């Protein structure tokens, strides 16, 4: 089993952990009947439809 030769410093540990960041969800801009609407990708609409298919019973 591999064993580290030296203790990792605080700055090294924190630098490594700093790269793990949560991403904001992608927001799509759509123009429907002249009005701008925003939606999150891969979400069902209010009727439970996704990609023109009924996927949820609402």
Secondary structure as a PSIPRED ss2 file (coil, helix, strand):
# PSIPRED VFORMAT (PSIPRED V4.0)

   1 X C   1.000  0.000  0.000
   2 X C   1.000  0.000  0.000
   3 X C   1.000  0.000  0.000
   4 X C   1.000  0.000  0.000
   5 X C   1.000  0.000  0.000
   6 X C   1.000  0.000  0.000
   7 X C   1.000  0.000  0.000
   8 X C   1.000  0.000  0.000
   9 X C   1.000  0.000  0.000
  10 X H   0.000  1.000  0.000
  11 X H   0.000  1.000  0.000
  12 X H   0.000  1.000  0.000
  13 X H   0.000  1.000  0.000
  14 X H   0.000  1.000  0.000
  15 X H   0.000  1.000  0.000
  16 X H   0.000  1.000  0.000
  17 X H   0.000  1.000  0.000
  18 X H   0.000  1.000  0.000
  19 X C   1.000  0.000  0.000
  20 X C   1.000  0.000  0.000
  21 X C   1.000  0.000  0.000
  22 X C   1.000  0.000  0.000
  23 X C   1.000  0.000  0.000
  24 X C   1.000  0.000  0.000
  25 X C   1.000  0.000  0.000
  26 X C   1.000  0.000  0.000
  27 X E   0.000  0.000  1.000
  28 X E   0.000  0.000  1.000
  29 X E   0.000  0.000  1.000
  30 X E   0.000  0.000  1.000
  31 X E   0.000  0.000  1.000
  32 X E   0.000  0.000  1.000
  33 X C   1.000  0.000  0.000
  34 X C   1.000  0.000  0.000
  35 X E   0.000  0.000  1.000
  36 X E   0.000  0.000  1.000
  37 X E   0.000  0.000  1.000
  38 X E   0.000  0.000  1.000
  39 X E   0.000  0.000  1.000
  40 X E   0.000  0.000  1.000
  41 X C   1.000  0.000  0.000
  42 X C   1.000  0.000  0.000
  43 X C   1.000  0.000  0.000
  44 X C   1.000  0.000  0.000
  45 X C   1.000  0.000  0.000
  46 X C   1.000  0.000  0.000
  47 X C   1.000  0.000  0.000
  48 X C   1.000  0.000  0.000
  49 X E   0.000  0.000  1.000
  50 X E   0.000  0.000  1.000
  51 X C   1.000  0.000  0.000
  52 X C   1.000  0.000  0.000
  53 X E   0.000  0.000  1.000
  54 X E   0.000  0.000  1.000
  55 X C   1.000  0.000  0.000
  56 X C   1.000  0.000  0.000
  57 X C   1.000  0.000  0.000
  58 X C   1.000  0.000  0.000
